[in-house]
Amino acid sequence: MLSISNRYWQDSQPWDNRLWIPMDIPVEMTFEDYAAGRDPALEAIFQVIESTSR
């Protein structure tokens, strides 16, 4: 059995006409973060995981 989609899907329904989808966790990365090898997005994700696992 084989199933395929004939519609374009990308993180939403194909009939979603929004120009963009806002971030759930907005994070800003600075050059200092980049130069220091820090990943603020990953740190924010870990904070959310930690705060919801209590």
mmCIF file of the N, C-alpha and C atoms, coordinates in Angstrom:
data_MODEL
# 
_entry.id   MODEL 
# 
loop_
_atom_site.group_PDB 
_atom_site.id 
_atom_site.type_symbol 
_atom_site.label_atom_id 
_atom_site.label_alt_id 
_atom_site.label_comp_id 
_atom_site.label_asym_id 
_atom_site.label_entity_id 
_atom_site.label_seq_id 
_atom_site.pdbx_PDB_ins_code 
_atom_site.Cartn_x 
_atom_site.Cartn_y 
_atom_site.Cartn_z 
_atom_site.occupancy 
_atom_site.B_iso_or_equiv 
_atom_site.pdbx_formal_charge 
_atom_site.auth_seq_id 
_atom_site.auth_comp_id 
_atom_site.auth_asym_id 
_atom_site.auth_atom_id 
_atom_site.pdbx_PDB_model_num 
ATOM 1   N N  . MET A 1 1  ? 0.849  -1.172 0.000  1.00 0.00 ? 1  MET A N  1 
ATOM 2   C CA . MET A 1 1  ? 0.000  0.000  0.000  1.00 0.00 ? 1  MET A CA 1 
ATOM 3   C C  . MET A 1 1  ? 0.896  1.236  0.000  1.00 0.00 ? 1  MET A C  1 
ATOM 4   N N  . LEU A 1 2  ? 0.512  2.221  -0.760 1.00 0.00 ? 2  LEU A N  1 
ATOM 5   C CA . LEU A 1 2  ? 1.280  3.459  -0.878 1.00 0.00 ? 2  LEU A CA 1 
ATOM 6   C C  . LEU A 1 2  ? 0.337  4.642  -0.840 1.00 0.00 ? 2  LEU A C  1 
ATOM 7   N N  . SER A 1 3  ? 0.711  5.666  -0.056 1.00 0.00 ? 3  SER A N  1 
ATOM 8   C CA . SER A 1 3  ? -0.077 6.903  0.001  1.00 0.00 ? 3  SER A CA 1 
ATOM 9   C C  . SER A 1 3  ? 0.848  8.066  -0.294 1.00 0.00 ? 3  SER A C  1 
ATOM 10  N N  . ILE A 1 4  ? 0.379  9.009  -1.080 1.00 0.00 ? 4  ILE A N  1 
ATOM 11  C CA . ILE A 1 4  ? 1.144  10.220 -1.339 1.00 0.00 ? 4  ILE A CA 1 
ATOM 12  C C  . ILE A 1 4  ? 0.227  11.418 -1.205 1.00 0.00 ? 4  ILE A C  1 
ATOM 13  N N  . SER A 1 5  ? 0.822  12.576 -0.992 1.00 0.00 ? 5  SER A N  1 
ATOM 14  C CA . SER A 1 5  ? 0.054  13.801 -0.881 1.00 0.00 ? 5  SER A CA 1 
ATOM 15  C C  . SER A 1 5  ? 0.170  14.578 -2.186 1.00 0.00 ? 5  SER A C  1 
ATOM 16  N N  . ASN A 1 6  ? -0.933 15.171 -2.588 1.00 0.00 ? 6  ASN A N  1 
ATOM 17  C CA . ASN A 1 6  ? -0.885 16.013 -3.782 1.00 0.00 ? 6  ASN A CA 1 
ATOM 18  C C  . ASN A 1 6  ? -0.972 17.490 -3.404 1.00 0.00 ? 6  ASN A C  1 
ATOM 19  N N  . ARG A 1 7  ? -0.709 17.796 -2.114 1.00 0.00 ? 7  ARG A N  1 
ATOM 20  C CA . ARG A 1 7  ? -0.728 19.166 -1.630 1.00 0.00 ? 7  ARG A CA 1 
ATOM 21  C C  . ARG A 1 7  ? 0.593  19.482 -0.950 1.00 0.00 ? 7  ARG A C  1 
ATOM 22  N N  . TYR A 1 8  ? 0.972  20.758 -0.999 1.00 0.00 ? 8  TYR A N  1 
ATOM 23  C CA . TYR A 1 8  ? 2.211  21.211 -0.377 1.00 0.00 ? 8  TYR A CA 1 
ATOM 24  C C  . TYR A 1 8  ? 1.987  21.406 1.117  1.00 0.00 ? 8  TYR A C  1 
ATOM 25  N N  . TRP A 1 9  ? 2.756  20.700 1.954  1.00 0.00 ? 9  TRP A N  1 
ATOM 26  C CA . TRP A 1 9  ? 2.672  20.811 3.406  1.00 0.00 ? 9  TRP A CA 1 
ATOM 27  C C  . TRP A 1 9  ? 4.023  21.265 3.941  1.00 0.00 ? 9  TRP A C  1 
ATOM 28  N N  . GLN A 1 10 ? 4.006  22.220 4.857  1.00 0.00 ? 10 GLN A N  1 
ATOM 29  C CA . GLN A 1 10 ? 5.231  22.643 5.520  1.00 0.00 ? 10 GLN A CA 1 
ATOM 30  C C  . GLN A 1 10 ? 4.863  23.226 6.877  1.00 0.00 ? 10 GLN A C  1 
ATOM 31  N N  . ASP A 1 11 ? 4.850  22.407 7.897  1.00 0.00 ? 11 ASP A N  1 
ATOM 32  C CA . ASP A 1 11 ? 4.562  22.815 9.275  1.00 0.00 ? 11 ASP A CA 1 
ATOM 33  C C  . ASP A 1 11 ? 3.168  23.406 9.462  1.00 0.00 ? 11 ASP A C  1 
ATOM 34  N N  . SER A 1 12 ? 2.272  23.215 8.545  1.00 0.00 ? 12 SER A N  1 
ATOM 35  C CA . SER A 1 12 ? 0.919  23.741 8.658  1.00 0.00 ? 12 SER A CA 1 
ATOM 36  C C  . SER A 1 12 ? 0.044  23.053 7.612  1.00 0.00 ? 12 SER A C  1 
ATOM 37  N N  . GLN A 1 13 ? -1.210 23.415 7.587  1.00 0.00 ? 13 GLN A N  1 
ATOM 38  C CA . GLN A 1 13 ? -2.119 22.857 6.600  1.00 0.00 ? 13 GLN A CA 1 
ATOM 39  C C  . GLN A 1 13 ? -1.885 23.536 5.242  1.00 0.00 ? 13 GLN A C  1 
ATOM 40  N N  . PRO A 1 14 ? -2.143 22.849 4.160  1.00 0.00 ? 14 PRO A N  1 
ATOM 41  C CA . PRO A 1 14 ? -1.875 23.438 2.842  1.00 0.00 ? 14 PRO A CA 1 
ATOM 42  C C  . PRO A 1 14 ? -2.770 24.633 2.528  1.00 0.00 ? 14 PRO A C  1 
ATOM 43  N N  . TRP A 1 15 ? -3.865 24.790 3.234  1.00 0.00 ? 15 TRP A N  1 
ATOM 44  C CA . TRP A 1 15 ? -4.769 25.912 2.974  1.00 0.00 ? 15 TRP A CA 1 
ATOM 45  C C  . TRP A 1 15 ? -4.479 27.108 3.897  1.00 0.00 ? 15 TRP A C  1 
ATOM 46  N N  . ASP A 1 16 ? -3.407 27.014 4.674  1.00 0.00 ? 16 ASP A N  1 
ATOM 47  C CA . ASP A 1 16 ? -2.998 28.108 5.552  1.00 0.00 ? 16 ASP A CA 1 
ATOM 48  C C  . ASP A 1 16 ? -2.316 29.178 4.694  1.00 0.00 ? 16 ASP A C  1 
ATOM 49  N N  . ASN A 1 17 ? -2.939 30.346 4.563  1.00 0.00 ? 17 ASN A N  1 
ATOM 50  C CA . ASN A 1 17 ? -2.439 31.392 3.675  1.00 0.00 ? 17 ASN A CA 1 
ATOM 51  C C  . ASN A 1 17 ? -1.602 32.457 4.379  1.00 0.00 ? 17 ASN A C  1 
ATOM 52  N N  . ARG A 1 18 ? -1.222 32.200 5.631  1.00 0.00 ? 18 ARG A N  1 
ATOM 53  C CA . ARG A 1 18 ? -0.393 33.176 6.329  1.00 0.00 ? 18 ARG A CA 1 
ATOM 54  C C  . ARG A 1 18 ? 0.957  33.315 5.616  1.00 0.00 ? 18 ARG A C  1 
ATOM 55  N N  . LEU A 1 19 ? 1.514  34.516 5.618  1.00 0.00 ? 19 LEU A N  1 
ATOM 56  C CA . LEU A 1 19 ? 2.822  34.736 5.007  1.00 0.00 ? 19 LEU A CA 1 
ATOM 57  C C  . LEU A 1 19 ? 3.943  34.174 5.872  1.00 0.00 ? 19 LEU A C  1 
ATOM 58  N N  . TRP A 1 20 ? 3.712  34.108 7.164  1.00 0.00 ? 20 TRP A N  1 
ATOM 59  C CA . TRP A 1 20 ? 4.695  33.541 8.076  1.00 0.00 ? 20 TRP A CA 1 
ATOM 60  C C  . TRP A 1 20 ? 3.988  33.019 9.313  1.00 0.00 ? 20 TRP A C  1 
ATOM 61  N N  . ILE A 1 21 ? 4.642  32.141 10.035 1.00 0.00 ? 21 ILE A N  1 
ATOM 62  C CA . ILE A 1 21 ? 4.112  31.576 11.275 1.00 0.00 ? 21 ILE A CA 1 
ATOM 63  C C  . ILE A 1 21 ? 5.004  32.076 12.402 1.00 0.00 ? 21 ILE A C  1 
ATOM 64  N N  . PRO A 1 22 ? 4.452  32.793 13.375 1.00 0.00 ? 22 PRO A N  1 
ATOM 65  C CA . PRO A 1 22 ? 5.297  33.359 14.443 1.00 0.00 ? 22 PRO A CA 1 
ATOM 66  C C  . PRO A 1 22 ? 5.932  32.261 15.295 1.00 0.00 ? 22 PRO A C  1 
ATOM 67  N N  . MET A 1 23 ? 7.080  32.587 15.853 1.00 0.00 ? 23 MET A N  1 
ATOM 68  C CA . MET A 1 23 ? 7.798  31.631 16.691 1.00 0.00 ? 23 MET A CA 1 
ATOM 69  C C  . MET A 1 23 ? 7.071  31.427 18.015 1.00 0.00 ? 23 MET A C  1 
ATOM 70  N N  . ASP A 1 24 ? 7.136  30.236 18.543 1.00 0.00 ? 24 ASP A N  1 
ATOM 71  C CA . ASP A 1 24 ? 6.574  29.964 19.862 1.00 0.00 ? 24 ASP A CA 1 
ATOM 72  C C  . ASP A 1 24 ? 7.487  30.515 20.955 1.00 0.00 ? 24 ASP A C  1 
ATOM 73  N N  . ILE A 1 25 ? 8.783  30.443 20.725 1.00 0.00 ? 25 ILE A N  1 
ATOM 74  C CA . ILE A 1 25 ? 9.764  30.913 21.702 1.00 0.00 ? 25 ILE A CA 1 
ATOM 75  C C  . ILE A 1 25 ? 10.721 31.855 20.966 1.00 0.00 ? 25 ILE A C  1 
ATOM 76  N N  . PRO A 1 26 ? 10.434 33.148 20.945 1.00 0.00 ? 26 PRO A N  1 
ATOM 77  C CA . PRO A 1 26 ? 11.333 34.070 20.246 1.00 0.00 ? 26 PRO A CA 1 
ATOM 78  C C  . PRO A 1 26 ? 12.663 34.219 20.987 1.00 0.00 ? 26 PRO A C  1 
ATOM 79  N N  . VAL A 1 27 ? 13.745 34.084 20.262 1.00 0.00 ? 27 VAL A N  1 
ATOM 80  C CA . VAL A 1 27 ? 15.088 34.173 20.838 1.00 0.00 ? 27 VAL A CA 1 
ATOM 81  C C  . VAL A 1 27 ? 15.954 35.006 19.894 1.00 0.00 ? 27 VAL A C  1 
ATOM 82  N N  . GLU A 1 28 ? 16.766 35.864 20.471 1.00 0.00 ? 28 GLU A N  1 
ATOM 83  C CA . GLU A 1 28 ? 17.670 36.680 19.670 1.00 0.00 ? 28 GLU A CA 1 
ATOM 84  C C  . GLU A 1 28 ? 19.091 36.156 19.832 1.00 0.00 ? 28 GLU A C  1 
ATOM 85  N N  . MET A 1 29 ? 19.793 36.011 18.739 1.00 0.00 ? 29 MET A N  1 
ATOM 86  C CA . MET A 1 29 ? 21.181 35.577 18.790 1.00 0.00 ? 29 MET A CA 1 
ATOM 87  C C  . MET A 1 29 ? 22.077 36.750 18.421 1.00 0.00 ? 29 MET A C  1 
ATOM 88  N N  . THR A 1 30 ? 23.077 36.964 19.240 1.00 0.00 ? 30 THR A N  1 
ATOM 89  C CA . THR A 1 30 ? 24.015 38.057 18.995 1.00 0.00 ? 30 THR A CA 1 
ATOM 90  C C  . THR A 1 30 ? 25.324 37.490 18.439 1.00 0.00 ? 30 THR A C  1 
ATOM 91  N N  . PHE A 1 31 ? 26.149 38.378 17.937 1.00 0.00 ? 31 PHE A N  1 
ATOM 92  C CA . PHE A 1 31 ? 27.463 37.933 17.476 1.00 0.00 ? 31 PHE A CA 1 
ATOM 93  C C  . PHE A 1 31 ? 28.283 37.386 18.643 1.00 0.00 ? 31 PHE A C  1 
ATOM 94  N N  . GLU A 1 32 ? 28.106 37.977 19.816 1.00 0.00 ? 32 GLU A N  1 
ATOM 95  C CA . GLU A 1 32 ? 28.833 37.493 20.996 1.00 0.00 ? 32 GLU A CA 1 
ATOM 96  C C  . GLU A 1 32 ? 28.458 36.042 21.302 1.00 0.00 ? 32 GLU A C  1 
ATOM 97  N N  . ASP A 1 33 ? 27.155 35.709 21.176 1.00 0.00 ? 33 ASP A N  1 
ATOM 98  C CA . ASP A 1 33 ? 26.718 34.316 21.358 1.00 0.00 ? 33 ASP A CA 1 
ATOM 99  C C  . ASP A 1 33 ? 27.420 33.416 20.351 1.00 0.00 ? 33 ASP A C  1 
ATOM 100 N N  . TYR A 1 34 ? 27.402 33.847 19.096 1.00 0.00 ? 34 TYR A N  1 
ATOM 101 C CA . TYR A 1 34 ? 28.019 33.061 18.022 1.00 0.00 ? 34 TYR A CA 1 
ATOM 102 C C  . TYR A 1 34 ? 29.515 32.866 18.288 1.00 0.00 ? 34 TYR A C  1 
ATOM 103 N N  . ALA A 1 35 ? 30.200 33.945 18.630 1.00 0.00 ? 35 ALA A N  1 
ATOM 104 C CA . ALA A 1 35 ? 31.642 33.877 18.853 1.00 0.00 ? 35 ALA A CA 1 
ATOM 105 C C  . ALA A 1 35 ? 31.987 32.986 20.048 1.00 0.00 ? 35 ALA A C  1 
ATOM 106 N N  . ALA A 1 36 ? 31.104 32.969 21.050 1.00 0.00 ? 36 ALA A N  1 
ATOM 107 C CA . ALA A 1 36 ? 31.346 32.148 22.244 1.00 0.00 ? 36 ALA A CA 1 
ATOM 108 C C  . ALA A 1 36 ? 30.846 30.716 22.076 1.00 0.00 ? 36 ALA A C  1 
ATOM 109 N N  . GLY A 1 37 ? 30.207 30.424 20.942 1.00 0.00 ? 37 GLY A N  1 
ATOM 110 C CA . GLY A 1 37 ? 29.699 29.066 20.717 1.00 0.00 ? 37 GLY A CA 1 
ATOM 111 C C  . GLY A 1 37 ? 28.424 28.767 21.479 1.00 0.00 ? 37 GLY A C  1 
ATOM 112 N N  . ARG A 1 38 ? 27.724 29.806 21.925 1.00 0.00 ? 38 ARG A N  1 
ATOM 113 C CA . ARG A 1 38 ? 26.462 29.612 22.651 1.00 0.00 ? 38 ARG A CA 1 
ATOM 114 C C  . ARG A 1 38 ? 25.313 29.510 21.658 1.00 0.00 ? 38 ARG A C  1 
ATOM 115 N N  . ASP A 1 39 ? 24.306 28.755 22.038 1.00 0.00 ? 39 ASP A N  1 
ATOM 116 C CA . ASP A 1 39 ? 23.094 28.604 21.221 1.00 0.00 ? 39 ASP A CA 1 
ATOM 117 C C  . ASP A 1 39 ? 21.896 29.043 22.060 1.00 0.00 ? 39 ASP A C  1 
ATOM 118 N N  . PRO A 1 40 ? 21.499 30.321 21.970 1.00 0.00 ? 40 PRO A N  1 
ATOM 119 C CA . PRO A 1 40 ? 20.399 30.815 22.792 1.00 0.00 ? 40 PRO A CA 1 
ATOM 120 C C  . PRO A 1 40 ? 19.076 30.092 22.512 1.00 0.00 ? 40 PRO A C  1 
ATOM 121 N N  . ALA A 1 41 ? 18.876 29.650 21.294 1.00 0.00 ? 41 ALA A N  1 
ATOM 122 C CA . ALA A 1 41 ? 17.636 28.932 20.979 1.00 0.00 ? 41 ALA A CA 1 
ATOM 123 C C  . ALA A 1 41 ? 17.585 27.609 21.734 1.00 0.00 ? 41 ALA A C  1 
ATOM 124 N N  . LEU A 1 42 ? 18.681 26.878 21.722 1.00 0.00 ? 42 LEU A N  1 
ATOM 125 C CA . LEU A 1 42 ? 18.723 25.608 22.438 1.00 0.00 ? 42 LEU A CA 1 
ATOM 126 C C  . LEU A 1 42 ? 18.614 25.821 23.941 1.00 0.00 ? 42 LEU A C  1 
ATOM 127 N N  . GLU A 1 43 ? 19.246 26.875 24.452 1.00 0.00 ? 43 GLU A N  1 
ATOM 128 C CA . GLU A 1 43 ? 19.131 27.192 25.878 1.00 0.00 ? 43 GLU A CA 1 
ATOM 129 C C  . GLU A 1 43 ? 17.683 27.510 26.252 1.00 0.00 ? 43 GLU A C  1 
ATOM 130 N N  . ALA A 1 44 ? 16.972 28.236 25.387 1.00 0.00 ? 44 ALA A N  1 
ATOM 131 C CA . ALA A 1 44 ? 15.561 28.556 25.649 1.00 0.00 ? 44 ALA A CA 1 
ATOM 132 C C  . ALA A 1 44 ? 14.709 27.291 25.639 1.00 0.00 ? 44 ALA A C  1 
ATOM 133 N N  . ILE A 1 45 ? 15.010 26.389 24.734 1.00 0.00 ? 45 ILE A N  1 
ATOM 134 C CA . ILE A 1 45 ? 14.270 25.117 24.679 1.00 0.00 ? 45 ILE A CA 1 
ATOM 135 C C  . ILE A 1 45 ? 14.486 24.333 25.968 1.00 0.00 ? 45 ILE A C  1 
ATOM 136 N N  . PHE A 1 46 ? 15.738 24.262 26.415 1.00 0.00 ? 46 PHE A N  1 
ATOM 137 C CA . PHE A 1 46 ? 16.025 23.545 27.666 1.00 0.00 ? 46 PHE A CA 1 
ATOM 138 C C  . PHE A 1 46 ? 15.313 24.183 28.851 1.00 0.00 ? 46 PHE A C  1 
ATOM 139 N N  . GLN A 1 47 ? 15.214 25.508 28.865 1.00 0.00 ? 47 GLN A N  1 
ATOM 140 C CA . GLN A 1 47 ? 14.498 26.194 29.948 1.00 0.00 ? 47 GLN A CA 1 
ATOM 141 C C  . GLN A 1 47 ? 13.028 25.811 29.940 1.00 0.00 ? 47 GLN A C  1 
ATOM 142 N N  . VAL A 1 48 ? 12.421 25.745 28.767 1.00 0.00 ? 48 VAL A N  1 
ATOM 143 C CA . VAL A 1 48 ? 11.005 25.363 28.677 1.00 0.00 ? 48 VAL A CA 1 
ATOM 144 C C  . VAL A 1 48 ? 10.827 23.928 29.138 1.00 0.00 ? 48 VAL A C  1 
ATOM 145 N N  . ILE A 1 49 ? 11.697 23.046 28.709 1.00 0.00 ? 49 ILE A N  1 
ATOM 146 C CA . ILE A 1 49 ? 11.611 21.629 29.119 1.00 0.00 ? 49 ILE A CA 1 
ATOM 147 C C  . ILE A 1 49 ? 11.744 21.525 30.638 1.00 0.00 ? 49 ILE A C  1 
ATOM 148 N N  . GLU A 1 50 ? 12.718 22.232 31.190 1.00 0.00 ? 50 GLU A N  1 
ATOM 149 C CA . GLU A 1 50 ? 12.934 22.191 32.640 1.00 0.00 ? 50 GLU A CA 1 
ATOM 150 C C  . GLU A 1 50 ? 11.734 22.738 33.403 1.00 0.00 ? 50 GLU A C  1 
ATOM 151 N N  . SER A 1 51 ? 11.153 23.816 32.927 1.00 0.00 ? 51 SER A N  1 
ATOM 152 C CA . SER A 1 51 ? 10.038 24.428 33.651 1.00 0.00 ? 51 SER A CA 1 
ATOM 153 C C  . SER A 1 51 ? 8.755  23.605 33.540 1.00 0.00 ? 51 SER A C  1 
ATOM 154 N N  . THR A 1 52 ? 8.616  22.801 32.501 1.00 0.00 ? 52 THR A N  1 
ATOM 155 C CA . THR A 1 52 ? 7.399  22.004 32.352 1.00 0.00 ? 52 THR A CA 1 
ATOM 156 C C  . THR A 1 52 ? 7.539  20.603 32.950 1.00 0.00 ? 52 THR A C  1 
ATOM 157 N N  . SER A 1 53 ? 8.772  20.203 33.307 1.00 0.00 ? 53 SER A N  1 
ATOM 158 C CA . SER A 1 53 ? 8.958  18.849 33.838 1.00 0.00 ? 53 SER A CA 1 
ATOM 159 C C  . SER A 1 53 ? 8.907  18.807 35.355 1.00 0.00 ? 53 SER A C  1 
ATOM 160 N N  . ARG A 1 54 ? 8.612  19.914 35.980 1.00 0.00 ? 54 ARG A N  1 
ATOM 161 C CA . ARG A 1 54 ? 8.572  19.945 37.455 1.00 0.00 ? 54 ARG A CA 1 
ATOM 162 C C  . ARG A 1 54 ? 7.260  19.471 37.969 1.00 0.00 ? 54 ARG A C  1 
# 
